[in-house]
Amino acid sequence: MQRVFGYARVSSKEQNLDRQIDRLKQFVLPENILMDKASGRDLERSAYQALKGTLGLRAGDTLIITSLDRLSRSKADIRKELQWFQDHGIRLKVLDLPTSLVEVPEGQEWIVEMINHILIEVLASMAEQERLLIKKRQREGIEAAQKKGKHLGRPRLQVPEEFPEVYARWRAGQISAKSAMKMLRMAKTSFYRLVNQYEGCAVPKGAE
């Protein structure tokens, strides 16, 4: 027997699920709607994992969501989940994507596979274009900053007036790194960053 489930998600406990649930109730019995109040950054959410577990979705079932980002915020994860649904014979309907709601005549299940395949390919293309756009913007930002002579990365630390003398004593083995940090009133991370900046090279591993 084919079953129909609904899934709703918001990112935090303070957010309200009512709007999604009201839309899902037009297609799904209330008792078959599962809900999560959890971030979409990963897929380890209790209700969603229950849907995919032994008591949840199986071949021939339908899962209805209001939009693709209810599955995840990651296009790569969405694509992976769509592939999982397709591999397990589960129909996914997305209320914000009318093409996914097409009713399929019996014996023409290939239409569902085609729709899922199109969704997977579109998302893959979108993810790739987004990745290329981010890289392009990063490259343009770096080039623009370099033309203006700006320093990229973390802000450079200001060199304390007494640093050269304390640094020389530390490098000569006259004082320990902890003593040098105390004299300069600097945290360990800041001290070694400043050493790196001062020397213009990486700090040797185990330097103390």
C-alpha positions in Angstrom: 0.0 0.0 0.0 1.4 3.4 -1.0 1.7 5.9 1.8 2.0 9.7 1.8 4.2 11.5 4.3 4.9 15.2 4.9 8.0 16.8 6.3 8.3 20.3 7.7 11.3 22.0 9.2 12.3 25.3 10.7 15.8 26.2 11.8 15.2 27.0 15.5 12.8 26.4 18.3 11.6 30.0 18.2 10.3 29.7 14.6 6.8 28.5 13.8 5.9 25.5 11.7 2.2 26.3 11.3 2.5 27.7 7.8 4.2 24.6 6.4 1.9 22.3 8.3 -1.2 24.0 6.9 0.0 23.6 3.4 1.0 20.0 3.9 -2.4 19.1 5.5 -4.0 19.7 2.1 -2.2 16.6 0.8 -1.2 14.6 3.9 -3.0 13.2 7.0 -1.9 15.2 10.1 -0.5 12.0 11.8 1.8 11.4 8.8 3.5 14.8 9.0 6.9 14.8 10.7 8.6 17.9 11.9 12.0 19.1 13.0 13.1 22.3 14.6 16.8 22.1 13.7 19.3 23.7 11.4 19.4 22.7 7.7 23.2 22.7 7.8 23.3 18.9 8.1 20.9 15.9 7.8 21.2 14.5 11.3 17.8 15.6 12.4 15.6 13.2 14.4 12.3 13.3 12.5 14.0 13.3 9.1 16.2 10.4 10.0 13.1 8.6 11.3 11.5 9.1 7.9 14.5 7.4 6.2 14.7 4.7 8.8 13.1 1.2 9.0 9.7 2.7 10.2 9.6 5.4 7.6 9.7 5.7 3.8 9.7 2.6 1.5 9.4 2.0 -2.2 6.2 3.3 -3.6 5.7 5.9 -0.9 5.5 9.7 -1.5 7.1 12.4 0.6 5.8 16.0 0.3 7.7 19.1 1.4 6.9 22.7 0.8 10.3 23.6 -0.7 13.6 21.9 -1.4 15.5 23.9 1.3 13.3 22.1 3.9 15.5 19.1 3.2 18.8 21.0 3.6 20.5 24.3 3.1 23.3 22.6 1.2 22.7 22.0 -2.6 25.1 19.1 -2.4 23.1 17.4 0.4 19.8 18.1 -1.4 21.2 16.4 -4.5 22.3 13.5 -2.5 18.9 13.1 -0.9 17.1 13.3 -4.2 19.4 10.6 -5.5 18.5 8.5 -2.3 14.8 8.9 -3.0 15.2 7.9 -6.6 17.3 4.9 -5.7 14.7 3.7 -3.1 11.7 4.2 -5.3 10.3 7.1 -3.3 8.3 9.9 -4.9 9.2 13.4 -3.8 6.7 16.2 -4.3 7.7 19.8 -3.7 4.8 22.2 -3.4 6.9 25.1 -4.6 7.9 23.1 -7.7 4.7 22.4 -9.7 6.4 20.1 -12.1 7.1 17.7 -9.2 3.4 17.5 -8.5 2.4 15.9 -11.8 0.2 12.9 -11.3 1.7 9.8 -12.9 -0.6 7.2 -14.6 -0.1 3.7 -13.4 2.6 1.9 -15.5 4.4 5.2 -16.3 6.6 5.4 -13.2 9.4 6.4 -15.5 8.0 9.9 -15.5 8.8 10.1 -11.7 12.4 9.0 -12.4 12.6 11.7 -15.2 11.4 14.4 -12.8 13.8 13.4 -10.1 16.6 13.2 -12.6 15.9 16.7 -13.8 15.8 18.0 -10.3 19.1 16.4 -9.5 20.8 17.7 -12.7 19.4 21.3 -12.1 20.6 21.3 -8.6 24.0 20.0 -9.6 24.3 22.7 -12.2 23.2 25.4 -9.8 25.7 24.2 -7.2 28.6 24.2 -9.7 27.6 27.7 -11.0 27.5 29.0 -7.5 30.9 27.5 -6.7 32.4 29.1 -9.8 30.7 32.5 -9.0 32.1 32.4 -5.4 35.6 31.7 -6.7 35.3 34.4 -9.3 34.2 37.0 -6.7 37.0 35.9 -4.4 39.6 36.3 -7.2 38.2 39.7 -8.2 38.3 40.8 -4.5 41.9 39.7 -4.1 43.0 41.4 -7.3 41.2 44.7 -6.3 42.7 44.6 -2.9 46.2 44.0 -4.2 45.9 46.9 -6.7 45.1 49.1 -3.7 48.0 47.7 -1.8 45.8 46.3 0.9 47.0 43.5 3.2 44.9 40.3 2.8 44.1 37.9 5.6 44.1 38.6 9.3 45.1 42.1 10.5 48.8 42.4 11.2 49.7 42.6 14.8 51.3 45.8 16.1 54.9 45.2 17.2 55.5 46.2 20.9 58.4 48.6 21.3 60.3 46.1 23.5 59.6 43.1 21.2 62.9 43.1 19.3 64.9 42.9 22.6 62.6 40.2 24.1 62.6 38.3 20.8 66.4 38.3 20.6 66.7 37.0 24.2 64.2 34.2 23.4 65.9 33.2 20.2 69.2 33.1 22.1 67.8 30.8 24.7 68.1 33.2 27.5 64.4 33.2 28.3 61.6 30.8 27.7 58.7 31.5 25.4 56.4 31.7 28.4 58.6 34.4 29.9 58.7 36.3 26.7 54.9 36.2 26.4 54.6 37.4 30.0 57.0 40.2 29.4 55.1 41.3 26.3 51.7 40.7 27.9 50.7 38.6 24.9 48.8 35.3 24.5 50.5 32.3 23.0 48.7 32.6 19.6 49.4 36.3 19.3 53.1 35.8 20.3 53.7 33.2 17.6 51.7 35.2 15.0 54.0 38.2 15.7 57.1 36.0 15.5 55.9 34.7 12.2 55.1 38.3 11.0 58.5 39.5 12.3 60.5 36.8 10.7 58.5 36.6 7.6 58.4 32.8 7.7 56.7 30.0 9.5 57.4 29.3 13.2 59.3 26.1 13.7 57.2 23.3 15.2 57.7 22.8 18.9 59.2 26.3 19.3 58.9 27.3 22.9 
